[in-house]
Amino acid sequence: MVVTMGAGVAAPGWFTQAIAELPEHREVDVGGGVVHLRCWGRAGTAGVVLVHGGSAHSGWWDHIAPLLAGTHRVVALDLSGHGDSAVRSRYPIEGWADEVMAAAEAGGIAGRPYVVGHSMGGRVSAVAAARHRESLAGLVVIDSPFQEPSEESIVRQLLHRPKTYPTRDEICGRFRTVPDQAVLLPYVARHVAEESVRDSGAGWGWKFDPEMLRKRLEDGRIPPLGSLRAVEASVLYIRCERGVVARERALQIASLFGRPATVVELAEAGHHPMMDQPLALVATLRTVLAQWDSRVRPE
């Protein structure tokens, strides 16, 4: 069954309670650009950094983070060019990786953080784990294909120009995930959509740099997969059953890390599990964090 934002499904209690736990907003300067953070839980304790996917933002985690904050400090960042963070002249993936580590420190996480990355954010998080190999306690990658988009996809994205809309309701009604996903919980999609837009004075637009792909292409391709051998932290790879990564590909990716990753499959989840299977995602994250917490965590 396809559930869309207009389906009129009432938000369940767990969701409204999670959204009511408003984050603390912080900022950190990284390489001359301001990076915006949302933080939950007690500062000065062990924690986790949540990294969104391409053209998304930290608000995608608003209903996930509070459900992890009972045991951990949780920090979600807007990568530069996304959300409320600065627009840059270039976006090397290494720069985004450094923003992740800066967010952990500025967000009040004590000791080595866990890092959870979704889609493009999974690749960013893996690069962070390779570049800062002694600074991560563990890495979770969610349905990241770890491959370049096709030439056709690149051309299509370069030709697409984001529009502005006269009202907030109209632009929120245009919200779609990329790639498109058949099932979106309407209350989640509506909240994320509302956090994805801003009024420029000339109309409502999306909160990401429309020139981001062009700027990234000018920087060349992303680091080779061989660099993942440098990752020393424990790694969990979450494959979404109805996502974009085939089971065989997930196993290939898992073998690329210095310590082979554990692969788990999120049943019935699309590529964006926070949109259709949020509680299953939370349960999986809670389980692995508890397992990793049971180890001795050198600071």
QUIBELKA-V799068 format. One record per residue. RES is the residue in one letter. SS is DSSP state (h for helix, s for strand, l for the rest). PSI is psi in whole degrees, -180 to 180 (NA if undefined). Layout:
res | ss | psi
RES | SS | PSI
RES | SS | PSI
//
This chain:
res | ss | psi
M | l | 135
V | l | 124
V | l | 122
T | l | 175
M | h | -23
G | h | 11
A | h | -11
G | l | 27
V | l | 126
A | l | 143
A | l | 133
P | l | 165
G | h | -41
W | h | -36
F | h | -47
T | h | -36
Q | h | -41
A | h | -46
I | h | -29
A | h | -20
E | l | 84
L | l | 140
P | l | 158
E | s | 132
H | s | 131
R | s | 167
E | s | 150
V | s | 139
D | s | 125
V | s | 112
G | l | 33
G | l | 5
G | s | 141
V | s | 130
V | s | 126
H | s | 139
L | s | 148
R | s | 134
C | s | 142
W | s | 159
G | l | -179
R | l | 125
A | l | 152
G | l | 14
T | s | 171
A | l | 147
G | s | -177
V | s | 140
V | s | 131
L | s | 128
V | s | 119
H | l | 173
G | l | -175
G | l | 136
S | l | 12
A | l | -156
H | l | 175
S | h | -25
G | h | -15
W | h | -19
W | h | 5
D | h | -32
H | h | -5
I | h | -49
A | h | -46
P | l | -26
L | l | -6
L | l | -14
A | l | -7
G | l | -24
T | l | -12
H | l | 151
R | s | 131
V | s | 128
V | s | 123
A | s | 131
L | s | 155
D | l | 111
L | l | 148
S | l | 143
G | l | -3
H | s | 153
G | l | -128
D | l | 16
S | l | 169
A | l | 151
V | l | 137
R | l | 166
S | l | -17
R | l | 158
Y | l | 66
P | l | 143
I | h | -28
E | h | -35
G | h | -42
W | h | -40
A | h | -40
D | h | -32
E | h | -37
V | h | -46
M | h | -36
A | h | -36
A | h | -39
A | h | -46
E | h | -49
A | h | -25
G | l | -3
G | l | 21
I | s | 131
A | l | 135
G | l | -160
R | l | 128
P | s | 158
Y | s | 148
V | s | 130
V | s | 122
G | s | 136
H | s | 133
S | l | -122
M | h | -35
G | h | -26
G | h | -40
R | h | -41
V | h | -44
S | h | -38
A | h | -39
V | h | -39
A | h | -42
A | h | -32
A | h | -40
R | h | -31
H | l | 54
R | l | -29
E | l | 3
S | l | -2
L | s | 141
A | s | -24
G | s | 157
L | s | 131
V | s | 127
V | s | 128
I | s | 107
D | l | 41
S | l | 124
P | l | -18
F | l | 47
Q | l | 158
E | l | 146
P | l | 156
S | l | 159
E | h | -38
E | h | -43
S | h | -40
I | h | -47
V | h | -43
R | h | -42
Q | h | -37
L | h | -33
L | h | -22
H | l | 129
R | l | 118
P | l | 141
K | l | 166
T | l | 156
Y | s | 152
P | l | -27
T | l | 158
R | h | -42
D | h | -40
E | h | -45
I | h | -38
C | h | -33
G | h | -16
R | l | -2
F | l | 131
R | l | 151
T | l | 157
V | l | 115
P | l | 163
D | l | 144
Q | l | 134
A | l | -40
V | l | 120
L | l | 124
L | l | 124
P | h | -36
Y | h | -34
V | h | -48
A | h | -41
R | h | -45
H | h | -48
V | h | -42
A | h | -45
E | h | -30
E | h | -6
S | l | 0
V | s | 158
R | s | 156
D | s | 116
S | l | -5
G | l | -26
A | l | 11
G | l | 171
W | s | 133
G | s | 173
W | s | 149
K | l | 65
F | s | 158
D | l | 115
P | l | -15
E | l | 8
M | h | -47
L | h | -45
R | h | -44
K | h | -38
R | h | -39
L | h | -34
E | h | -23
D | l | -7
G | l | -174
R | l | 164
I | l | 162
P | l | 148
P | l | 153
L | h | -22
G | h | -23
S | h | -18
L | h | -16
R | h | -22
A | h | -12
V | l | 120
E | l | -17
A | l | 160
S | s | 143
V | s | 133
L | s | 127
Y | s | 119
I | s | 112
R | s | 128
C | s | 126
E | s | -38
R | s | 29
G | l | -149
V | l | 0
V | l | 119
A | l | 156
R | h | -42
E | h | -40
R | h | -39
A | h | -41
L | h | -37
Q | h | -46
I | h | -42
A | h | -31
S | l | -8
L | l | -19
F | l | 160
G | l | -38
R | l | 112
P | l | 136
A | l | 152
T | s | 136
V | s | 128
V | s | 154
E | s | 128
L | s | 108
A | s | 135
E | s | 7
A | s | 138
G | s | -175
H | l | -28
H | l | 80
P | h | -23
M | h | -13
M | h | -24
D | h | -24
Q | l | 54
P | h | -39
L | h | -35
A | h | -39
L | h | -45
V | h | -45
A | h | -41
T | h | -45
L | h | -43
R | h | -41
T | h | -49
V | h | -36
L | h | -40
A | h | -40
Q | h | -46
W | h | -34
D | h | -27
S | l | -14
R | l | 163
V | l | 127
R | l | 95
P | l | 141
E | l | NA
//
